[in-house]
Amino acid sequence: NAAMLPDVSPFRRTALTRSLVAVAVVAATATIAFPVASHFASIDARSVQPATPPAAPAPSPSPVSLADVGRLALNRVVTVESDRINQEALGTAWLFDDKGDFVTNAHVVAGSLTVRVTDRSAHTMVATVLGSDAANDIAELRVAGGFDAPALPLRTAALPELPDPVVDCASSRATGHDDLTVASLSKRGQDVPLQPGEVPAGAGMPSVYHDMLTLTGARVYQGNSGGPVLDAAGQVVGILTLASPDLPESFAIPITRVLAELRQYAAGG
């Protein structure tokens, strides 16, 4: 009988071929690696420069919303309580300087017997009226012992192109509504006449408010009077003073128009 040769299946032939190829690759790699390794071994370490990784791009700051701008200012916004004969008037004021001086409207404190301010921690302080100008409808108050917070920054530069987004800050205790109102500063230099009966008798308020800022897009309420109007940088651009009873429109005194007078009140003490 003829000797039977072992059957070499296709799988085994393929495996055998792969093994031979692998051996050839290993041999070739070793042949190449030896001169390469010899080359690196001969490099002078003094000629090697450390690689500097590329600088990571600085993350872009997220824009701050107007509502956030307003929230950051609220610890400098207080409720004004003005005691008059047989009534109490409520309004808003904001911190003007580091002496504990607050700015509000003259009509908020007109005819007052005593004036108090209450902060957001429900801490109430007696205030003295440093000065009041009915014609410009501004007043400045001082609390004894100062106030533990930085004053709100003021925008003394020219206003940007209009319309410009702004936020009004108020005392919700005085208004019965939200502390913050986002609006659009749409006009400046406006004359705003008051209707008969809107001017308190004997208060000395003007019948026409001149050179006012017009804010549109949101409604404000009684009690907002005296509150600061802030731009996107958190700077006071105006003092909220008047509001339409029917339309989402209100009016503010430009801070630049009355700044010198407010500083005189503060200096006079």
C-alpha positions, 0 to 999 in steps of 0.5 A: 500500500502506498503511504498516505500523506497527511492532508494539508487543508487550505486553513493549514496552508494559509496559517503556514503562509502567515507564519512565514510572512510574520517571520519575514516582517519581524526580521525586516523590522529588526534590520530597520530598527537597528540603524534607527536606534543607533542614530538616536543614540548618537544624537547630542542631547544639547541639540534637543529642544523641548516641544512647546505645546500650543496655547489653549484658546481662552474661553469666551466669557458668557454674556451677562443678561440684563436680569443678572445685571439687575440682580447684582445691583439689588443689594444697593436698592432700598424701599423708601417709607415716607410718613406724612400726615394720615398716610405713608408713601412708598418709593425706591432709592439707590446707593449713590456714594460710600457715605450712605447717601441714597437717591430718589424722587422729590415727590417720594419724600415731599411733605414727609415728617420722617423718612426711613429706608429698608434694605433687602435684609428687612433692616430699617434705618432712619434717613435724613433728607440732604436735599430736595429739588421739586423742579427736577424731582430729585432728592438725596437721603443719608442714613446714619452710620453709612451703608455696607455696600459699594455705590452703584456706578454711574454712566457719565459718558454719552449714551450709545445709539438708541434703542439700547436695552436697560433694566429698571430696579425697584423695591417689590415691597413698594410696587407689589410687582417684580424687582426688575423690569427689562425695557428698551431706552428708545428716546431721549430729550423728551418733554412729558406733560402731566395731566391735571390731577397728576401733580400733588397739590402744594408739592411743587412738582412741575407740570411738564418734565423736560429732557427725559429718557423714554423707556418702552416695552415694559410697564412699571408701577407706582413705587418704582419712582426713584429707582435706578435705570441700568445699562448692560454694564450695570451703570446708572443712566437714569432715575425712573420717575414717571410711567404711563398708566395704560401703556408699557412706557415710562420716563427717567431723569438722565443721571448726567443732567442732575449729577452735579446737584446730587454731588452738591447735596452729598458734599453739603451733608 
